Amino acid sequence: MKQNIIKQIPTQPGVYFFKNEAGEIIYIGKAKQLRNRVRSYFQQSKHQSAKNISMIKRIADVEWLVVRSEVEAFLTEANLIKKHQPHYNVSLKDDKSFPYIRITKEPFPRVFITRVIVRDGSKYYGPYTDVLHLRRSLKAVHKIFPVRSCDYFINDESIKAKKVSLCLDYHIKKCQGPCEGMVSEADYNEMIQQVIQFLHGRTKETETYIQNQMERASKETRFEDAGMYRDQLHAIGRFKDRQRKVSADFENRDVFALAKEEDYGIAVIVRIRNGRIASREKISLRNLDDSEAIMMETIVTRFYLETDFIPKEITLPVGPENQDQLVAWLKAKRHGAIHLTVPQKGEKAKEVRLAFQNAKLLLGEWMINRKKRRELVPKMVNQLQDDLQMKVPPRRIEAFDISHLGGTNTVASMVCFVDGKPRKSEYRKYKVKTVDGIDDFASMREIVFRRYKRVKEEGAGLPDLILIDGGKGQLSMAVSALRELGLDYLPIIGLAKRLEEVFVPGQSEAQSIHKQSPGLILLRRIRDEAHRFAITYQKQKRTDSVTKSIFHALPGMGEKRVKKLLSEYKDVKTIAKLKPEQIKERLRFPKLIAEAIIELAKNKG
């Protein structure tokens, strides 16, 4: 990285972005002093991790964003990582789509499951990685509380206008009927506050509230309502019975643990509410190449990024990096005190060990399944994924080549390899239709467009990787064809013949792939097969043109003479312009045959 770029970086707190040649963000970090932090990556150090060494080689540009404080940098980094998912940041599996329970910001709020965060004042409780537990919790909420299940927006105006009518839920006591004003906004929202208490794990307060409501209904001889409250109390009891009791300490807390192998890990978060395990969440992680303190900071931050459901106490196996900033952010988010503890002994230490045992078991299962999956993918394909920094292994690769002879009989081939092996039943041959003469670039564009236009129309499977036989020119034309079809998100590369260089769209320089890499060897094998298939088809076309030539009908023109004629002159129009003496002298044909050839060519031309 040039020193003049580093000198331009300010010394304030902020967030920095590393970008590759294509302008893609490959890493996002935060710093209380931006210039020093960025400079540290480019100083000679034997302590750089393997991940950093790989990343630094690919850094082509640095950008930054100055913020007001370290805490703001902390939050900005977390939000941007979640948005951009850079290749070299810790990757949380399914982080973009964790489900939450949402309580809407409405006069009569709704309560439902969502994976989309809308910052309109709604409250979000989660995230829940155990969807079964999530549905069980929401089912309990609707069993205990008569929360409306419709999607209508209800307020005083809609009630007065009678826009919404009572539904079956009201008649079977599953809803209080806010749509027709059967319950006041204040009473309905008092119930919603009890839903919030319940989601926070404060079931004792909920039980007390419902018990009081039941006694009041009984005194007022509303026995049907009293029976409903009794059923709600029974539902809470059944819900609590499913939760294992682990502590006599009734302080709500989340217990974190992390099990790691290679650069993979499983984080487990055990939610303890009123001395019982309320839920066990798990998060799968990749790119774990940092200290445990940094990893713990990342996990805690990303887990609480979107939720309004943060307990007072958080128990960790190690102290997180930047603990002061993390605590300050959690306090502001929770609107209350936060205690991060790292217990060494006692009940809380046992809880951390329990969470770690869960994480270890889950990681073992994940690694076994991952090994099984990787065993199904050949090593060459996995290596190619690493060489090209692809998100998924390129199990299906389609390769294209153009072939012609002096600008005539231009054809193209498409070969298909699945898991590193040719699938010949899916090879395709093409005649170039729209290009005259020698123009490999235009020919490549035509064939790529025709291939994927048809694939798109038929709804067939798309490849994991497209390989173009050629350099930057052929590659850019193929990308142009994909862009016209709205398929330019497909991974595509060009493999130039001269130096076996691999080019990717948007980058002027070739990829730095070792010449003996199994991934590059696989690409060469596929490229050579595409070339062989194209040459074979081109020769077949030429043979067909000889076999079906008009000159076969002439007396004295056998197979050898026709082949010799068409090998020397490319088409009928060219032959029609010749003189009999030229054919006689050049091909040693008799004068009468030479005259007959030209006469026929003039008539057909």
TORLOKOL-773757 format. One record per residue (C-alpha): residue in one letter; y, x, z. Coordinates in steps of 0.05 Angstrom, whole numbers, padded with zeros to 5 digits, always signed. Example, Ala and Ser with C-alpha at 12.3 -4.5 7.8 and 13.67 -1.06 7.14 Angstrom:
<atoms>
A-00090+00246+00156;S-00021+00273+00143;
</atoms>
This chain:
<atoms>
M+00000+00000+00000;K+00067+00030-00020;Q+00110+00052+00038;N+00172+00019+00008;I+00139-00050+00015;I+00122-00036+00088;K+00194-00014+00101;Q+00218-00082+00076;I+00176-00120+00128;P+00218-00143+00188;T+00203-00124+00260;Q+00206-00196+00287;P+00145-00238+00306;G+00112-00276+00250;V+00053-00286+00204;Y+00031-00240+00147;F-00010-00255+00085;F-00052-00205+00046;K-00062-00224-00027;N-00108-00196-00082;E-00092-00182-00155;A-00101-00256-00173;G-00048-00275-00121;E-00100-00308-00076;I-00091-00303-00001;I-00150-00263+00027;Y-00127-00254+00099;I-00075-00285+00146;G-00055-00252+00212;K-00001-00258+00265;A+00040-00205+00300;K+00094-00199+00352;Q+00121-00141+00310;L+00104-00152+00237;R+00119-00084+00208;N+00078-00044+00258;R+00019-00092+00252;V+00017-00089+00176;R+00026-00013+00175;S-00034-00004+00222;Y-00081-00028+00167;F-00060+00027+00119;Q-00061+00086+00167;Q-00122+00132+00163;S-00169+00112+00218;K-00244+00122+00228;H-00244+00060+00273;Q-00232+00010+00217;S-00286-00043+00213;A-00329-00052+00151;K-00294-00118+00138;N-00225-00086+00141;I-00245-00028+00095;S-00270-00078+00044;M-00207-00121+00051;I-00158-00063+00047;K-00187-00042-00021;R-00170-00111-00049;I-00099-00118-00021;A-00049-00120-00079;D+00011-00153-00044;V+00037-00171+00025;E+00080-00231+00044;W+00105-00253+00111;L+00137-00310+00149;V+00184-00296+00207;V+00181-00345+00266;R+00220-00354+00330;S+00168-00332+00381;E+00098-00304+00391;V+00073-00374+00410;E+00100-00403+00345;A+00066-00346+00307;F+00002-00362+00343;L+00004-00435+00322;T+00029-00421+00251;E-00028-00372+00239;A-00080-00423+00262;N-00053-00478+00217;L-00048-00434+00156;I-00118-00406+00164;K-00144-00477+00169;K-00106-00496+00106;H-00122-00435+00062;Q-00191-00413+00089;P-00180-00339+00069;H-00241-00299+00051;Y-00234-00246+00107;N-00214-00292+00164;V-00266-00320+00211;S-00296-00380+00176;L-00312-00443+00215;K-00364-00484+00179;D-00339-00555+00163;D-00274-00539+00199;K-00234-00580+00149;S-00274-00643+00163;F-00291-00646+00237;P-00292-00720+00258;Y-00246-00747+00311;I-00235-00813+00347;R-00166-00838+00327;I-00122-00886+00367;T-00067-00909+00320;K+00007-00913+00336;E+00016-00988+00327;P+00038-01046+00371;F-00036-01065+00376;P-00073-00999+00365;R-00140-00991+00329;V-00195-00944+00351;F-00241-00913+00298;I-00274-00850+00272;T-00235-00808+00222;R-00239-00740+00189;V-00167-00743+00163;I-00111-00723+00211;V-00046-00763+00200;R+00011-00740+00244;D+00045-00808+00253;G+00041-00811+00329;S-00032-00829+00331;K-00076-00795+00383;Y-00139-00757+00365;Y-00198-00744+00411;G-00249-00691+00391;P-00269-00654+00351;Y-00340-00680+00353;T-00392-00636+00318;D-00449-00680+00343;V-00438-00742+00301;L-00493-00780+00337;H-00458-00771+00403;L-00392-00790+00370;R-00419-00856+00345;R-00452-00869+00412;S-00385-00858+00447;L-00347-00904+00399;K-00402-00956+00405;A-00393-00952+00481;V-00317-00961+00473;H-00326-01024+00432;K-00380-01050+00479;I-00337-01040+00541;F-00268-01057+00513;P-00250-01115+00466;V-00212-01070+00417;R-00197-01102+00350;S-00238-01076+00292;C-00196-01103+00234;D-00150-01059+00191;Y-00089-01105+00191;F-00021-01083+00216;I-00005-01132+00272;N+00064-01141+00304;D+00107-01199+00328;E+00129-01215+00257;S+00059-01219+00229;I+00038-01263+00288;K+00097-01311+00278;A+00084-01314+00203;K+00009-01326+00217;K-00009-01274+00165;V-00077-01260+00199;S-00126-01311+00226;L-00176-01305+00284;C-00243-01278+00262;L-00313-01282+00291;D-00301-01223+00338;Y-00253-01266+00379;H-00303-01323+00387;I-00358-01277+00410;K-00311-01242+00460;K-00308-01176+00422;C-00234-01181+00409;Q-00176-01212+00448;G-00144-01242+00386;P-00078-01204+00380;C-00072-01228+00308;E-00053-01298+00332;G-00018-01276+00396;M-00077-01293+00442;V-00061-01229+00482;S+00006-01198+00496;E+00024-01130+00470;A+00032-01104+00541;D-00037-01128+00564;Y-00070-01102+00500;N-00039-01033+00510;E-00059-01032+00583;M-00131-01039+00558;I-00118-00982+00507;Q-00096-00938+00566;Q-00164-00951+00597;V-00197-00931+00531;I-00159-00865+00535;Q-00181-00855+00607;F-00253-00869+00586;L-00249-00818+00529;H-00221-00767+00578;G-00284-00778+00619;R-00250-00814+00676;T-00302-00868+00680;K-00288-00880+00754;E-00218-00904+00739;T-00245-00948+00683;E-00298-00978+00729;T-00245-00993+00782;Y-00199-01026+00731;I-00255-01070+00704;Q-00281-01087+00774;N-00211-01111+00793;Q-00207-01152+00728;M-00275-01184+00743;E-00255-01203+00815;R-00189-01232+00791;A-00224-01273+00737;S-00274-01298+00789;K-00219-01320+00837;E-00185-01357+00781;T-00252-01391+00763;R-00253-01358+00694;F-00327-01347+00701;E-00338-01332+00628;D-00288-01276+00630;A-00318-01251+00696;G-00386-01248+00662;M-00356-01207+00605;Y-00326-01157+00655;R-00394-01153+00690;D-00427-01136+00623;Q-00375-01082+00612;L-00390-01050+00679;H-00464-01049+00661;A-00447-01016+00594;I-00409-00961+00630;G-00468-00950+00677;R-00516-00943+00619;F-00469-00894+00584;K-00464-00852+00648;D-00539-00851+00657;R-00546-00814+00591;Q-00502-00758+00617;R-00537-00703+00656;K-00506-00687+00724;V-00491-00612+00730;S-00439-00604+00784;A-00412-00632+00848;D-00343-00609+00824;F-00310-00668+00790;E-00256-00628+00755;N-00259-00640+00680;R-00270-00576+00639;D-00296-00548+00574;V-00344-00490+00577;F-00346-00442+00517;A-00400-00392+00497;L-00415-00351+00435;A-00480-00322+00409;K-00473-00273+00351;E-00519-00236+00302;E-00493-00192+00246;D-00429-00227+00224;Y-00456-00297+00239;G-00447-00336+00303;I-00454-00403+00338;A-00402-00425+00389;V-00423-00479+00438;I-00373-00521+00476;V-00400-00562+00534;R-00354-00618+00557;I-00362-00632+00631;R-00330-00696+00656;N-00335-00721+00728;G-00391-00671+00742;R-00433-00694+00682;I-00445-00665+00613;A-00406-00712+00568;S-00423-00676+00503;R-00445-00611+00472;E-00408-00588+00410;K-00428-00531+00365;I-00390-00492+00312;S-00422-00446+00260;L-00381-00384+00245;R-00380-00328+00193;N-00342-00263+00184;L-00348-00244+00258;D-00329-00171+00255;D-00278-00169+00312;S-00281-00159+00387;E-00308-00216+00429;A-00238-00227+00458;I-00208-00238+00389;M-00266-00283+00368;M-00258-00325+00431;E-00184-00333+00418;T-00199-00357+00347;I-00253-00407+00370;V-00211-00438+00426;T-00149-00443+00381;R-00185-00476+00323;F-00225-00523+00368;Y-00162-00551+00401;L-00116-00547+00339;E-00116-00622+00322;T-00139-00656+00385;D-00100-00691+00441;F-00162-00684+00485;I-00153-00620+00525;P-00179-00615+00597;K-00142-00579+00652;E-00194-00525+00658;I-00227-00482+00604;T-00283-00435+00622;L-00297-00375+00578;P-00348-00318+00577;V-00292-00266+00565;G-00216-00267+00568;P-00186-00283+00500;E-00139-00238+00462;N-00066-00258+00469;Q-00083-00300+00530;D-00010-00312+00550;Q+00007-00341+00482;L-00057-00383+00481;V-00043-00412+00550;A+00030-00427+00532;W+00009-00463+00469;L-00045-00504+00505;K+00004-00523+00561;A+00054-00548+00511;K+00001-00587+00473;R-00029-00617+00536;H+00038-00630+00570;G+00008-00603+00633;A-00023-00543+00669;I-00081-00504+00638;H-00128-00457+00674;L-00169-00407+00633;T-00224-00378+00677;V-00277-00325+00666;P-00326-00338+00723;Q-00372-00282+00746;K-00414-00320+00796;G-00426-00389+00825;E-00434-00457+00791;K-00385-00444+00735;A-00418-00379+00716;K-00484-00417+00712;E-00450-00467+00665;V-00428-00410+00619;R-00499-00382+00619;L-00525-00452+00602;A-00477-00457+00544;F-00497-00388+00520;Q-00571-00405+00522;N-00556-00466+00479;A-00515-00423+00431;K-00571-00371+00427;L-00624-00423+00411;L-00580-00456+00358;L-00564-00388+00327;G-00638-00371+00324;E-00652-00436+00286;W-00593-00424+00239;M-00614-00352+00223;I-00686-00374+00209;N-00662-00428+00161;R-00612-00380+00130;K-00667-00328+00119;K-00710-00381+00086;R-00652-00400+00040;R-00637-00327+00023;E-00710-00313+00008;L-00705-00367-00045;V-00647-00330-00077;P-00664-00262-00109;K-00629-00200-00081;M-00594-00187-00147;V-00561-00256-00144;N-00540-00245-00071;Q-00511-00177-00089;L-00473-00207-00148;Q-00443-00258-00100;D-00419-00200-00056;D-00394-00159-00115;L-00352-00217-00141;Q-00332-00244-00072;M-00360-00313-00090;K-00366-00368-00038;V-00436-00387-00061;P-00491-00348-00096;P-00487-00354-00172;R-00556-00383-00179;R-00542-00414-00247;I-00506-00368-00296;E-00489-00388-00368;A-00469-00332-00416;F-00436-00335-00485;D-00435-00287-00544;I-00406-00290-00615;S-00442-00259-00675;H-00423-00253-00749;L-00434-00208-00809;G-00370-00188-00842;G-00338-00253-00823;T-00393-00297-00853;N-00445-00339-00818;T-00407-00337-00752;V-00451-00365-00697;A-00451-00366-00621;S-00504-00366-00567;M-00507-00394-00497;V-00563-00369-00452;C-00578-00395-00383;F-00606-00356-00324;V-00628-00390-00259;D-00641-00346-00198;G-00637-00284-00242;K-00690-00308-00292;P-00679-00335-00363;R-00689-00410-00372;K-00702-00411-00447;S-00709-00486-00451;E-00634-00490-00437;Y-00612-00437-00488;R-00564-00465-00541;K-00544-00442-00611;Y-00477-00460-00643;K-00446-00456-00713;V-00373-00439-00709;K-00338-00496-00745;T-00262-00489-00738;V-00252-00414-00749;D-00249-00378-00816;G-00261-00304-00823;I-00266-00255-00764;D-00234-00283-00701;D-00278-00274-00640;F-00224-00300-00593;A-00215-00367-00628;S-00290-00373-00638;M-00303-00362-00564;R-00252-00416-00546;E-00284-00466-00594;I-00355-00455-00567;V-00336-00456-00493;F-00296-00519-00505;R-00353-00554-00542;R-00405-00534-00491;Y-00368-00559-00429;K-00338-00620-00463;R-00409-00643-00475;V-00432-00624-00405;K-00374-00663-00376;E-00388-00724-00419;E-00462-00724-00402;G-00450-00712-00328;A-00497-00653-00329;G-00496-00597-00277;L-00443-00544-00282;P-00458-00469-00275;D-00442-00428-00213;L-00416-00373-00259;I-00396-00367-00332;L-00405-00299-00365;I-00366-00282-00429;D-00389-00224-00472;G-00322-00189-00483;G-00259-00165-00449;K-00193-00196-00428;G-00180-00229-00496;Q-00244-00268-00500;L-00240-00285-00426;S-00170-00313-00431;M-00190-00358-00490;A-00250-00384-00452;V-00206-00398-00391;S-00158-00435-00438;A-00215-00480-00461;L-00237-00495-00389;R-00165-00510-00370;E-00159-00561-00426;L-00221-00595-00398;G-00197-00593-00326;L-00253-00545-00309;D-00213-00481-00297;Y-00238-00480-00224;L-00306-00456-00249;P-00319-00382-00234;I-00316-00343-00299;I-00317-00269-00316;G-00317-00224-00378;L-00362-00164-00387;A-00334-00113-00436;K-00384-00073-00476;R-00349-00005-00479;L-00346+00014-00406;E-00387-00043-00376;E-00324-00068-00341;V-00321-00135-00307;F-00257-00175-00314;V-00236-00238-00276;P-00180-00286-00295;G-00110-00266-00272;Q-00127-00193-00259;S-00106-00138-00307;E-00153-00086-00277;A-00229-00088-00280;Q-00268-00103-00216;S-00290-00042-00177;I-00365-00054-00179;H-00412+00005-00172;K-00447+00020-00238;Q-00515+00019-00204;S-00503-00046-00167;P-00561-00095-00176;G-00508-00148-00189;L-00478-00110-00247;I-00548-00095-00274;L-00562-00169-00274;L-00498-00184-00312;R-00515-00132-00365;R-00585-00162-00372;I-00556-00231-00383;R-00503-00206-00431;D-00555-00168-00472;E-00599-00230-00475;A-00540-00272-00500;H-00526-00218-00553;R-00600-00216-00575;F-00603-00291-00581;A-00538-00294-00621;I-00561-00238-00669;T-00628-00273-00678;Y-00594-00337-00697;Q-00545-00302-00743;K-00602-00268-00780;Q-00638-00334-00785;K-00577-00367-00815;R-00571-00311-00866;T-00644-00316-00884;D-00637-00392-00891;S-00578-00383-00938;V-00620-00336-00980;T-00680-00382-00978;K-00640-00442-01000;S-00596-00406-01051;I-00577-00440-01116;F-00596-00377-01153;H-00670-00389-01140;A-00668-00440-01197;L-00651-00387-01249;P-00708-00358-01292;G-00723-00287-01270;M-00691-00295-01201;G-00745-00284-01150;E-00739-00276-01074;K-00722-00201-01078;R-00667-00209-01130;V-00634-00267-01094;K-00635-00229-01028;K-00606-00167-01062;L-00551-00208-01095;L-00530-00243-01030;S-00533-00179-00990;E-00483-00148-01037;Y-00436-00207-01048;K-00418-00253-00990;D-00412-00320-01025;V-00413-00359-01091;K-00337-00356-01100;T-00338-00280-01098;I-00395-00277-01150;A-00357-00326-01196;K-00300-00276-01202;L-00345-00219-01226;K-00363-00197-01296;P-00436-00192-01320;E-00428-00117-01329;Q-00411-00108-01254;I-00475-00143-01231;K-00516-00107-01284;E-00492-00038-01265;R-00490-00048-01189;L-00555-00086-01180;R-00593-00063-01241;F-00604-00135-01264;P-00617-00151-01338;K-00554-00171-01376;L-00580-00242-01391;I-00595-00255-01317;A-00527-00227-01297;E-00492-00274-01347;A-00533-00334-01321;I-00515-00317-01249;I-00440-00316-01264;E-00444-00379-01305;L-00480-00416-01249;A-00431-00389-01197;K-00371-00413-01238;N-00401-00482-01244;K-00418-00487-01170;G-00356-00451-01144;
</atoms>
